[in-house]
Amino acid sequence: MSVDLFLLAELGIAVALGALIGAEREVTETGRKNRKNGIEFSGLRTYSIISLLGFLAAFFGQFFGQTVFSVFAAVVAIFLMVEYWLHNRNSVSSGITSELAAFTTFAVGALVNISLLAAISVAVVITIILALKKWLRSFLQRVSEIEFFATLKFILIAFVVLPILPSEPIDPWGFIDLHNIWLMVVFISAISFVGYFLTKMIGAKKGLGLTGLVGGLASSTAVTTAMSEQSRGNPRLQNTFTLAVVIASAVMFGRVVFEVFILNRELLPQIATTLGVMFATSGGVLIYLWRQSSRKEQKQKTEKELKVGSPFRIAPALKFGLFYVLILVVANLANRFFGENGIYFAATISGLADVDAITISLSHLAKSGELAGEVATRAITLAVLVNTLIKLSIIRFFGSKKFFQQAVVAFSVILASGLGAIFLI
């Protein structure tokens, strides 16, 4: 392509990107309202011309110096400020979104001269931001102050604290790597964080099954506890409660597989064998429970939703970090002094409270070559089995008698499949 044709192509792209942003401004409800009131600023033609000005400013700036580009930018900025003043002098002051979008469009046109990919990316991002105005406002209206500050806390631990932590072990034995430990805190917190907001956005009122599915992302144990408490006062919903708990446990199986996929993909085929069998067995159990609940409880509904609390709190995150360190140290010591038997003991202890910490710890040990992959897989599966037994204990002490009886049958089948799958690796 000749230089002239390439220049024309860039010019066309600059105009097209401006048209994209302008089209969004024109087809939205606000844009239609403005034109109805005689305000023609927001539109495809205006933004196309602004992007073209940005392209020309950058083009001439290459030949006559950056002062030319600065003059173009200053003229456009003055024009936008005058337009904003004229628009608001006889009415209540409005926002400056359109003016900021227009100046960004000028920058997009100039960016075409530097990087087409960057220019297209910025244009698409600004268009999406503008188009999501209603959705963003609706979403923010549902966000509480507690949730907002929880988000800030998560950003703090993920993007402020994590980068400054040392990545080298701080103990003589090489067990404790603060950066790696804190990364795991961020990782587990992110899973709970996403699970919380999915529950909030989708709405658990659509059914206990959806509650189990979404709630299982944050905590399958929390789902089990909530269902157990509700089962005592809703004797006709026992099948549905069991369905929700089995769904949450199945999500937990998938969550562990996902963690292994992220941390040590070499273990994935083996862990997918054991937990995959348990997941498939859970699917069969769910089909049976779904048919049973459809027959007996088709017209029954419940209004109580799963409550998972704040999406993120510093204290639980730090407790998890300490627990992770403990499991990491126990796993290392058990591996050094007791071999495989010590690892299985550590997995059993860990499964009493949490499966994520032992999964993360053993995945790292197997990746570093300090632990055989088969041993790590069996230990992780053992932790999952123990954690599943804990759920039965919760149901026994907090749930109804019928709920417990159904859960025993359902989980016995799942546990048996997991124990059998261990011998396949």
Secondary structure in CASP SS format (residue, H / E / C, confidence):
PFRMAT SS
TARGET T0000
AUTHOR 0000-0000-0000
METHOD secondary structure of the structure
MODEL  1
M C 1.00
S C 1.00
V H 1.00
D H 1.00
L H 1.00
F H 1.00
L H 1.00
L H 1.00
A H 1.00
E H 1.00
L H 1.00
G H 1.00
I H 1.00
A H 1.00
V H 1.00
A H 1.00
L H 1.00
G H 1.00
A H 1.00
L H 1.00
I H 1.00
G H 1.00
A H 1.00
E H 1.00
R H 1.00
E H 1.00
V H 1.00
T C 1.00
E H 1.00
T H 1.00
G H 1.00
R H 1.00
K H 1.00
N H 1.00
R H 1.00
K H 1.00
N C 1.00
G C 1.00
I C 1.00
E C 1.00
F C 1.00
S C 1.00
G C 1.00
L H 1.00
R H 1.00
T H 1.00
Y H 1.00
S H 1.00
I H 1.00
I H 1.00
S H 1.00
L H 1.00
L H 1.00
G H 1.00
F H 1.00
L H 1.00
A H 1.00
A H 1.00
F H 1.00
F H 1.00
G H 1.00
Q H 1.00
F H 1.00
F H 1.00
G C 1.00
Q H 1.00
T H 1.00
V H 1.00
F H 1.00
S H 1.00
V H 1.00
F H 1.00
A H 1.00
A H 1.00
V H 1.00
V H 1.00
A H 1.00
I H 1.00
F H 1.00
L H 1.00
M H 1.00
V H 1.00
E H 1.00
Y H 1.00
W H 1.00
L H 1.00
H H 1.00
N H 1.00
R C 1.00
N C 1.00
S C 1.00
V C 1.00
S C 1.00
S C 1.00
G C 1.00
I C 1.00
T H 1.00
S H 1.00
E H 1.00
L H 1.00
A H 1.00
A H 1.00
F H 1.00
T H 1.00
T H 1.00
F H 1.00
A H 1.00
V H 1.00
G H 1.00
A H 1.00
L H 1.00
V C 1.00
N C 1.00
I C 1.00
S C 1.00
L H 1.00
L H 1.00
A H 1.00
A H 1.00
I H 1.00
S H 1.00
V H 1.00
A H 1.00
V H 1.00
V H 1.00
I H 1.00
T H 1.00
I H 1.00
I H 1.00
L H 1.00
A H 1.00
L C 1.00
K H 1.00
K H 1.00
W H 1.00
L H 1.00
R H 1.00
S H 1.00
F H 1.00
L H 1.00
Q H 1.00
R H 1.00
V C 1.00
S C 1.00
E H 1.00
I H 1.00
E H 1.00
F H 1.00
F H 1.00
A H 1.00
T H 1.00
L H 1.00
K H 1.00
F H 1.00
I H 1.00
L H 1.00
I H 1.00
A H 1.00
F H 1.00
V H 1.00
V H 1.00
L H 1.00
P H 1.00
I H 1.00
L C 1.00
P C 1.00
S C 1.00
E C 1.00
P C 1.00
I C 1.00
D C 1.00
P C 1.00
W C 1.00
G C 1.00
F C 1.00
I C 1.00
D C 1.00
L H 1.00
H H 1.00
N H 1.00
I H 1.00
W H 1.00
L H 1.00
M H 1.00
V H 1.00
V H 1.00
F H 1.00
I H 1.00
S H 1.00
A H 1.00
I H 1.00
S H 1.00
F H 1.00
V H 1.00
G H 1.00
Y H 1.00
F H 1.00
L H 1.00
T H 1.00
K H 1.00
M H 1.00
I H 1.00
G C 1.00
A H 1.00
K H 1.00
K H 1.00
G C 1.00
L H 1.00
G H 1.00
L H 1.00
T H 1.00
G H 1.00
L H 1.00
V H 1.00
G H 1.00
G H 1.00
L H 1.00
A H 1.00
S C 1.00
S H 1.00
T H 1.00
A H 1.00
V H 1.00
T H 1.00
T H 1.00
A H 1.00
M H 1.00
S H 1.00
E H 1.00
Q H 1.00
S H 1.00
R C 1.00
G C 1.00
N C 1.00
P H 1.00
R H 1.00
L H 1.00
Q H 1.00
N H 1.00
T H 1.00
F H 1.00
T H 1.00
L H 1.00
A H 1.00
V H 1.00
V H 1.00
I H 1.00
A H 1.00
S H 1.00
A H 1.00
V H 1.00
M H 1.00
F H 1.00
G H 1.00
R H 1.00
V H 1.00
V H 1.00
F H 1.00
E H 1.00
V H 1.00
F H 1.00
I H 1.00
L H 1.00
N C 1.00
R H 1.00
E H 1.00
L H 1.00
L H 1.00
P H 1.00
Q H 1.00
I H 1.00
A H 1.00
T H 1.00
T H 1.00
L H 1.00
G H 1.00
V H 1.00
M H 1.00
F H 1.00
A H 1.00
T H 1.00
S H 1.00
G H 1.00
G H 1.00
V H 1.00
L H 1.00
I H 1.00
Y H 1.00
L H 1.00
W H 1.00
R H 1.00
Q H 1.00
S H 1.00
S H 1.00
R H 1.00
K H 1.00
E C 1.00
Q C 1.00
K C 1.00
Q C 1.00
K C 1.00
T C 1.00
E C 1.00
K C 1.00
E C 1.00
L C 1.00
K C 1.00
V C 1.00
G C 1.00
S C 1.00
P C 1.00
F C 1.00
R C 1.00
I H 1.00
A H 1.00
P H 1.00
A H 1.00
L H 1.00
K H 1.00
F H 1.00
G H 1.00
L H 1.00
F H 1.00
Y H 1.00
V H 1.00
L H 1.00
I H 1.00
L H 1.00
V H 1.00
V H 1.00
A H 1.00
N H 1.00
L H 1.00
A H 1.00
N H 1.00
R H 1.00
F H 1.00
F H 1.00
G C 1.00
E H 1.00
N H 1.00
G H 1.00
I H 1.00
Y H 1.00
F H 1.00
A H 1.00
A H 1.00
T H 1.00
I H 1.00
S H 1.00
G H 1.00
L C 1.00
A C 1.00
D C 1.00
V C 1.00
D H 1.00
A H 1.00
I H 1.00
T H 1.00
I H 1.00
S H 1.00
L H 1.00
S H 1.00
H H 1.00
L H 1.00
A H 1.00
K H 1.00
S C 1.00
G C 1.00
E C 1.00
L C 1.00
A C 1.00
G H 1.00
E H 1.00
V H 1.00
A H 1.00
T H 1.00
R H 1.00
A H 1.00
I H 1.00
T H 1.00
L H 1.00
A H 1.00
V H 1.00
L H 1.00
V H 1.00
N H 1.00
T H 1.00
L H 1.00
I H 1.00
K H 1.00
L H 1.00
S H 1.00
I H 1.00
I H 1.00
R H 1.00
F H 1.00
F H 1.00
G C 1.00
S C 1.00
K H 1.00
K H 1.00
F H 1.00
F H 1.00
Q H 1.00
Q H 1.00
A H 1.00
V H 1.00
V H 1.00
A H 1.00
F H 1.00
S H 1.00
V H 1.00
I H 1.00
L H 1.00
A H 1.00
S H 1.00
G H 1.00
L H 1.00
G H 1.00
A H 1.00
I H 1.00
F C 1.00
L C 1.00
I C 1.00
END
